[in-house]
Amino acid sequence: MRGLSTIRGFELKKELRWIVVFVTVIPMTLVAQYFHRSDLIFPEAAALTIGTWGGEAHAWSASKLKLALLPPMAATVAVLFNRIHLPVLIGFSFMVVVIPIALDLLSSPLIPTISAGALPSLFQIKSPWFLVVVAAITVSLAAGLYFGEQISHKSSVSLTIENESNSGNGDAWSDGLISNGKISSKIENGDGDRLQDDIDEDLPKSLVARRRMLAWFIVISICWTIATWWSIPHSALAPPILVSFYEWLKSSNRSGARYLKRWASITSGIVIGTIVHQVLANFALAALLAVAITYLAMKLLREVHPPTLAISLLPLIFPGNLPYERAFDVSLAIAVLYGLGLYLPKLIRHHRWTIDPAIS
């Protein structure tokens, strides 16, 4: 988990977060609108922005180099597969299996990389401009984080020196508010939510637990892919759903109550996105309203989950027919996958399988 502590000092205020989210999402959707090409939209951009810059998923920005490189690399492999006409099911399954394993081997929690690779596989995106869009977004986010941390570090050091000068004994280092030149996690952000600890408490602590969680994700995702490939439309396999599911498996706080809240939050996101896109044909306006209203819904439900923002943008890239049926497919997929992640390990444990408590 090296590097997590380095992002503690850079936390945007609530108002500035939204400026960054909109600066990321709106240009992307404006370009897609201008060229009338939905394949230039990368829904995970909204989740990455609020997750890294908004402090909702600090672990994603633990390594700015990986943030800049991994999603474009995954997208490049997927587009190459599409250009050599690899069967869709094989290409999609490859991404769902290989990318999580690669992230684990690289010790990277940047789960949205799955979406960067699986999205072009599922929707058969062959344009190299999609790669440019993904790279522009991730490099910009990483560069912004780097320069933001440099500015924050200088400001916090100046504040420390000033406090030491005023107190005369350097108590600022021991009052629990400043540590190693960084603002402590005891400070609350503009929403009143306590910031995450330096070590993300949702991550399984042991290597064995993490590998078992990874195995659960791959097995359930592949079984769900095969079971729904010829029955439910592919909207039930939209990659942001799998990103959200992986986050759910990693969480140490999986309960029936949280399952219902998370399902309600994500269902609200896809329904809001669908309604807004049906009312507004303009990609940029639809994206702006969908993301803003979805975030308000998450706050009301007290279940802020970055992948939900990506899910709210899925209607922009879904085929135009049967929009509300596709929203139902997404809601059904979340209900099934989250339910399997919640109850399946418990059922197997009752059959005398040894499951680590961290993932059960």
Secondary structure, 3 states (H helix, E strand, C coil): CCCHHHHCCCCCCHHHHHHHHHHHHHHHHHHHHHHCCHHHCCCHHHHHHHHHCCCCCHHHHCCHHHHHHHHHHHHHHHHHHHHCCCCHHHHHHHHHHHHHHHHHHCCCCCCCHHHHHHHHHHCCCCCHHHHHHHHHHHHHHHHHHHHHHHHHHHHHHHHHHHHHHHHCCCHHHCCCCEECCEECCCCECCCCCECCCCCCCCCCCCHHHHHHHHHHHHHHHHHHHHHHCCCCCHHHHCHHHHHHHHHHHHCCCCCHHHHHHHHHHHHHHHHHHHHHHHHCCCHHHHHHHHHHHHHHHHHHHCCCCHHHHHHHCHHHCCCCCCHHHHHHHHHHHHHHHHHHHHHHHHHHHHCCCCCCHHHC
